[in-house]
Amino acid sequence: MAKNCYRLFTIISLSMALLIMSSCSQLQRKEEYNKNKTPREVLGFYTEQEGTYPGSQPTVNSQFTSLSIIAPFWYKLDDKRPGSLIVSVTEDHKIKVIQSAHKKHLKVYMVVHNLFYETVEKGKQVASNVLENDKNRNVFIQNLRNEMNQLEYDGINIDMENLYLTDRDSFSLLIKKLSDAVHRDGKVVTVSVPANTGDSRANPWSRWFDYEKLGLYSDGLMIMTYDEHNPRTKPGSTASVNWTEATIRYALKHGVPPSKILLGIAGYGWDWDTTADKALYSSYAQLMDQRTKYKAKVIWESRSQTPHFSYVDHNHHSHQVWFENSDSLRFKLNLVKKYNLRGIGIWRLGLEDPKFWTTIPEEIKVKK
């Protein structure tokens, strides 16, 4: 009798275990399905033609159904009039691009940066002139608000990429006050921040940014998860999958909600001339031209989940090339789904592998 009861108990226990496992599996599949169906933002940074690099408008014209937002890179802090802006295009051009985007049901965020490419130090000082002076900061916020309302921008992206460490809290305060002001107009505030992993691989400017406060005050953080390897480092992946995931975990650990994180995606690559010890920033098309010219073979590195190739040029210089393509993008989009992030931000439209635009809608539902 006891044996029969034990067998019956075992059968019931196994049945219950199978039922629980089946329910868990169904819930997991449902959660995965819902994550795949969650609308996510696809922000594309927009620039004009820069030398041999193509402008962004042709990509917007052909791929707007796979975009949510464009962010024109037109505004720089004025180094002579603190709080004012230097604009790189005409008023007519701004209006034309913004109106065209709105007709395509795209939102448009103005980008404001402090990048003076001739010297990092100048960018720090120009930003500090705004951040450390209440009057200049208020003038700056009002100028931004006027421009956004006049041209009917939907939001703004603040891209101050290098600051004095002493300006860390002042920068957070600027974002709080800017958000308070433009939220009254129904506008959105996003902030571009360097990737940070909390270890030696972190961008040297990362400590200058208080993720927790910026995540609290802004509507979104655009984490620049690219340039893991760059001209200041040895050749390597632009954004390995493990490094990219580490930056997400760092942001989450420091209080940034996943619903506020835009994951940076590189459309470009770096071509290192290891003989001359220099690196060239290159579009996907330019790199593929070099690959064809020198009959190089693209190799997939499974550790970083990114492609690369090598060649020797006509001057007998050795080159190593690392870049992003639609395959490496797929791994980044899987992280977006895994951590249920707000979406992605591509730097920049016009440089990328054209197959990005088939991969994006295959992997995520684009928010419109």
C-alpha positions as CSV (number, residue, x, y, z in Angstrom):
1,M,0.0,0.0,0.0
2,A,2.8,2.4,0.9
3,K,4.6,1.7,-2.3
4,N,1.5,2.4,-4.3
5,C,1.0,5.7,-2.5
6,Y,4.6,6.6,-3.1
7,R,4.2,5.9,-6.8
8,L,1.0,7.9,-7.0
9,F,2.7,10.8,-5.2
10,T,5.7,10.6,-7.6
11,I,3.3,10.6,-10.7
12,I,1.4,13.6,-9.3
13,S,4.7,15.4,-8.5
14,L,6.1,14.8,-12.0
15,S,2.8,16.0,-13.5
16,M,2.8,19.1,-11.4
17,A,6.4,19.8,-12.3
18,L,5.7,19.3,-16.0
19,L,2.7,21.6,-15.8
20,I,4.7,24.3,-14.0
21,M,7.6,24.0,-16.6
22,S,5.0,24.3,-19.4
23,S,3.5,27.4,-17.8
24,C,6.9,29.0,-17.3
25,S,7.8,28.2,-20.9
26,Q,4.6,29.7,-22.2
27,L,5.1,32.8,-20.1
28,Q,8.7,33.1,-21.3
29,R,7.6,32.8,-24.9
30,K,4.8,35.4,-24.3
31,E,7.3,37.8,-22.7
32,E,9.7,37.3,-25.7
33,Y,6.9,37.9,-28.1
34,N,5.8,41.1,-26.3
35,K,9.4,42.4,-26.3
36,N,9.7,41.8,-30.0
37,K,6.4,43.7,-30.6
38,T,7.3,46.6,-28.3
39,P,7.6,49.7,-30.5
40,R,11.2,51.1,-30.2
41,E,12.7,54.4,-31.3
42,V,15.2,54.4,-34.1
43,L,17.0,57.8,-34.0
44,G,19.3,58.7,-36.8
45,F,21.8,61.5,-36.5
46,Y,21.7,63.7,-39.6
47,T,24.5,65.6,-41.2
48,E,25.2,67.4,-44.4
49,Q,27.8,66.0,-46.8
50,E,31.3,66.2,-45.2
51,G,34.1,66.0,-47.8
52,T,34.0,62.5,-49.2
53,Y,31.4,61.3,-46.6
54,P,27.8,61.4,-48.0
55,G,25.1,63.5,-46.5
56,S,22.1,61.9,-44.6
57,Q,19.2,63.2,-46.7
58,P,19.2,60.3,-49.3
59,T,19.0,57.8,-46.5
60,V,16.1,59.6,-44.9
61,N,14.3,59.8,-48.2
62,S,14.7,56.0,-48.8
63,Q,14.5,54.6,-45.3
64,F,12.1,56.8,-43.4
65,T,9.7,53.9,-42.7
66,S,12.5,52.3,-40.5
67,L,13.2,55.6,-38.6
68,S,11.4,57.3,-35.8
69,I,13.5,60.5,-35.3
70,I,16.2,62.4,-37.1
71,A,18.6,64.6,-35.2
72,P,20.3,67.2,-37.4
73,F,23.9,68.1,-36.3
74,W,23.7,71.8,-37.0
75,Y,24.3,73.7,-33.8
76,K,27.5,74.4,-31.8
77,L,28.0,76.4,-28.7
78,D,29.2,79.9,-29.6
79,D,32.8,80.4,-28.3
80,K,32.5,84.2,-28.4
81,R,28.9,84.8,-27.0
82,P,28.2,82.4,-24.1
83,G,24.7,81.0,-24.4
84,S,24.4,81.7,-28.1
85,L,24.7,79.2,-30.9
86,I,26.8,78.9,-34.1
87,V,24.6,77.4,-36.9
88,S,26.1,75.6,-39.8
89,V,23.2,75.8,-42.3
90,T,20.8,78.4,-43.5
91,E,17.4,79.1,-42.1
92,D,15.7,78.0,-45.3
93,H,17.6,74.7,-45.3
94,K,16.6,74.0,-41.7
95,I,12.9,74.6,-42.5
96,K,13.1,72.4,-45.6
97,V,14.6,69.4,-43.8
98,I,12.3,69.7,-40.8
99,Q,9.1,70.1,-42.8
100,S,10.1,67.2,-45.1
101,A,10.8,64.9,-42.1
102,H,7.4,65.8,-40.5
103,K,5.6,65.0,-43.8
104,K,7.3,61.5,-43.5
105,H,5.9,61.2,-39.9
106,L,9.4,61.6,-38.5
107,K,10.2,63.6,-35.3
108,V,13.1,66.0,-35.4
109,Y,15.4,66.7,-32.5
110,M,17.9,69.6,-32.7
111,V,21.4,68.6,-31.7
112,V,23.6,71.1,-29.8
113,H,27.3,70.2,-29.3
114,N,30.5,71.7,-28.0
115,L,32.9,70.0,-30.4
116,F,35.8,72.3,-31.5
117,Y,37.8,69.7,-33.4
118,E,41.0,71.7,-33.4
119,T,41.2,71.4,-29.6
120,V,39.4,69.4,-26.9
121,E,40.3,72.1,-24.3
122,K,38.4,74.8,-26.2
123,G,35.2,72.7,-26.1
124,K,35.5,72.2,-22.3
125,Q,35.9,75.9,-21.7
126,V,33.1,77.0,-24.0
127,A,30.8,74.5,-22.2
128,S,32.0,75.7,-18.8
129,N,31.2,79.3,-19.8
130,V,27.5,78.3,-20.0
131,L,27.4,75.8,-17.2
132,E,29.1,77.8,-14.5
133,N,27.2,81.1,-15.0
134,D,23.5,81.4,-14.1
135,K,22.9,84.3,-16.6
136,N,24.6,82.5,-19.5
137,R,22.8,79.2,-18.7
138,N,19.4,81.0,-18.7
139,V,20.2,82.8,-22.0
140,F,21.2,79.4,-23.4
141,I,18.0,77.7,-22.3
142,Q,15.9,80.5,-23.7
143,N,17.7,80.5,-27.0
144,L,17.1,76.8,-27.3
145,R,13.5,77.1,-26.4
146,N,13.0,79.9,-29.0
147,E,14.6,77.9,-31.7
148,M,12.7,74.7,-31.0
149,N,9.3,76.5,-30.9
150,Q,10.0,78.7,-34.0
151,L,11.1,75.8,-36.2
152,E,8.7,73.2,-34.6
153,Y,11.4,70.8,-33.4
154,D,9.9,67.9,-31.4
155,G,12.9,67.7,-29.0
156,I,16.5,68.3,-28.4
157,N,19.7,66.2,-28.0
158,I,22.5,67.8,-25.9
159,D,25.8,66.4,-27.0
160,M,28.5,68.0,-24.8
161,E,31.1,65.3,-25.2
162,N,33.9,66.6,-23.0
163,L,33.6,68.7,-19.8
164,Y,35.7,69.7,-16.9
165,L,35.2,67.3,-14.1
166,T,34.2,70.3,-11.9
167,D,31.3,71.0,-14.3
168,R,29.7,67.5,-13.7
169,D,27.0,68.7,-11.3
170,S,26.4,71.9,-13.3
171,F,25.7,69.9,-16.4
172,S,23.1,67.8,-14.5
173,L,21.5,71.1,-13.3
174,L,21.5,72.4,-16.9
175,I,19.6,69.3,-18.0
176,K,17.1,69.7,-15.1
177,K,16.4,73.3,-15.9
178,L,16.2,72.7,-19.7
179,S,13.8,69.8,-19.2
180,D,11.6,71.9,-16.8
181,A,11.5,74.7,-19.4
182,V,10.9,72.8,-22.7
183,H,8.5,70.2,-21.1
184,R,6.1,73.1,-20.8
185,D,6.2,73.3,-24.6
186,G,5.6,69.6,-25.0
187,K,9.2,69.0,-26.1
188,V,11.6,66.1,-25.4
189,V,15.1,66.3,-23.9
190,T,17.7,63.6,-24.6
191,V,21.4,63.6,-23.6
192,S,24.3,61.9,-25.4
193,V,26.7,60.4,-22.9
194,P,30.0,58.5,-23.4
195,A,29.9,54.7,-22.9
196,N,30.9,53.7,-19.4
197,T,31.6,50.2,-18.2
198,G,33.0,51.1,-14.8
199,D,36.4,49.6,-15.6
200,S,39.6,50.6,-17.4
201,R,37.8,50.3,-20.8
202,A,35.6,53.2,-20.0
203,N,35.9,56.4,-22.0
204,P,38.2,58.8,-20.2
205,W,35.4,61.4,-20.2
206,S,32.8,59.0,-18.7
207,R,33.3,60.2,-15.0
208,W,32.2,63.7,-16.1
209,F,28.6,62.5,-16.5
210,D,26.2,61.6,-13.6
211,Y,24.2,58.9,-15.2
212,E,21.7,58.7,-12.3
213,K,20.8,62.4,-12.3
214,L,20.8,62.7,-16.1
215,G,18.6,59.7,-16.4
216,L,16.2,61.3,-13.8
217,Y,16.1,64.7,-15.4
218,S,16.1,63.9,-19.1
219,D,13.6,61.9,-21.2
220,G,16.4,59.7,-22.6
221,L,20.1,58.9,-22.5
222,M,21.8,58.3,-25.9
223,I,24.7,56.1,-24.8
224,M,27.5,56.4,-27.3
225,T,28.4,52.7,-27.5
226,Y,31.0,53.0,-30.2
227,D,34.7,53.7,-30.5
228,E,35.6,51.0,-28.0
229,H,38.7,51.0,-30.2
230,N,39.7,54.2,-31.9
231,P,42.7,56.2,-33.1
232,R,44.0,56.4,-29.5
233,T,44.0,52.6,-29.1
234,K,45.3,49.5,-30.9
235,P,43.1,48.2,-33.7
236,G,40.0,46.4,-32.6
237,S,36.2,46.3,-32.7
238,T,34.2,49.5,-32.8
239,A,31.8,48.0,-30.4
240,S,32.2,44.4,-29.2
241,V,29.0,42.8,-28.0
242,N,30.3,42.1,-24.5
243,W,31.6,45.7,-24.1
244,T,28.2,47.0,-25.4
245,E,26.3,44.8,-22.9
246,A,28.6,46.0,-20.1
247,T,27.7,49.6,-20.8
248,I,24.0,48.8,-20.6
249,R,24.5,47.0,-17.3
250,Y,26.4,50.0,-16.0
251,A,23.7,52.4,-16.9
252,L,21.0,50.2,-15.3
253,K,23.1,49.7,-12.2
254,H,23.3,53.5,-11.9
255,G,19.6,54.1,-11.9
256,V,18.8,54.7,-15.6
257,P,15.5,53.1,-16.5
258,P,15.7,50.8,-19.6
259,S,12.8,52.9,-21.0
260,K,15.2,55.9,-21.2
261,I,18.2,54.2,-22.8
262,L,19.0,54.6,-26.5
263,L,21.8,52.3,-27.5
264,G,24.4,53.9,-29.8
265,I,25.0,52.2,-33.1
266,A,28.0,52.9,-35.3
267,G,27.4,53.2,-39.0
268,Y,31.1,53.7,-39.7
269,G,34.4,51.8,-39.2
270,W,38.1,52.5,-38.6
271,D,40.9,51.7,-41.1
272,W,44.2,51.5,-39.1
273,D,47.4,52.0,-41.1
274,T,49.5,50.1,-38.6
275,T,52.7,51.0,-40.5
276,A,52.1,54.7,-40.1
277,D,50.3,54.3,-36.8
278,K,47.2,56.3,-37.7
279,A,43.5,55.5,-38.3
280,L,41.0,56.8,-40.8
281,Y,37.3,57.2,-40.0
282,S,35.5,55.6,-42.9
283,S,32.0,54.8,-44.2
284,Y,30.9,51.3,-44.9
285,A,31.0,52.0,-48.6
286,Q,34.5,53.3,-48.5
287,L,35.7,50.3,-46.6
288,M,34.0,47.9,-49.0
289,D,35.8,49.7,-51.9
290,Q,39.1,49.1,-50.1
291,R,38.2,45.5,-49.6
292,T,37.4,45.1,-53.3
293,K,40.5,47.0,-54.4
294,Y,42.9,44.9,-52.4
295,K,41.0,41.6,-52.6
296,A,40.7,41.4,-48.8
297,K,38.7,38.7,-47.1
298,V,36.2,39.8,-44.4
299,I,36.6,37.7,-41.3
300,W,33.9,37.4,-38.6
301,E,35.3,37.5,-35.1
302,S,33.0,35.5,-32.8
303,R,34.4,36.9,-29.6
304,S,33.4,40.5,-30.4
305,Q,30.6,39.5,-32.9
306,T,32.0,42.0,-35.4
307,P,33.7,41.8,-38.8
308,H,37.2,42.9,-39.8
309,F,39.7,42.5,-42.6
310,S,43.4,43.2,-43.3
311,Y,45.3,44.4,-46.4
312,V,48.6,45.8,-47.6
313,D,48.2,49.0,-49.7
314,H,50.2,50.2,-52.8
315,N,52.7,51.9,-50.5
316,H,53.4,48.6,-48.7
317,H,51.6,49.8,-45.5
318,S,49.7,47.2,-43.5
319,H,46.1,48.0,-42.6
320,Q,43.6,46.5,-40.1
321,V,40.0,47.4,-40.7
322,W,37.2,47.0,-38.1
323,F,33.6,48.0,-38.8
324,E,29.9,47.4,-38.2
325,N,27.6,45.6,-40.6
326,S,24.0,44.2,-40.6
327,D,25.2,41.0,-38.9
328,S,26.9,42.9,-36.0
329,L,23.9,45.1,-35.8
330,R,21.7,42.1,-35.2
331,F,23.6,41.3,-32.0
332,K,23.1,44.9,-30.7
333,L,19.4,44.7,-31.5
334,N,19.2,41.5,-29.5
335,L,20.6,43.4,-26.5
336,V,17.9,46.1,-27.0
337,K,15.3,43.4,-26.8
338,K,17.0,41.5,-23.9
339,Y,17.1,44.6,-21.7
340,N,13.9,46.1,-23.1
341,L,15.5,49.4,-24.0
342,R,13.9,52.5,-25.5
343,G,15.7,52.0,-28.9
344,I,18.8,52.9,-30.8
345,G,20.6,55.9,-32.0
346,I,22.7,55.6,-35.2
347,W,25.8,57.7,-35.9
348,R,25.2,58.6,-38.5
349,L,22.8,58.3,-41.4
350,G,24.6,57.8,-44.7
351,L,27.6,55.9,-43.4
352,E,26.0,52.6,-42.6
353,D,25.8,49.2,-44.3
354,P,22.6,49.5,-46.5
355,K,21.5,46.2,-45.1
356,F,20.9,47.9,-41.8
357,W,17.5,48.8,-43.2
358,T,16.4,45.3,-43.7
359,T,17.8,44.1,-40.4
360,I,16.1,46.8,-38.2
361,P,12.5,46.0,-39.1
362,E,13.2,42.3,-39.0
363,E,14.4,42.5,-35.4
364,I,12.4,45.3,-33.8
365,K,9.1,47.1,-34.3
366,V,9.9,50.7,-35.2
367,K,8.0,53.3,-33.2
368,K,6.2,55.9,-35.2
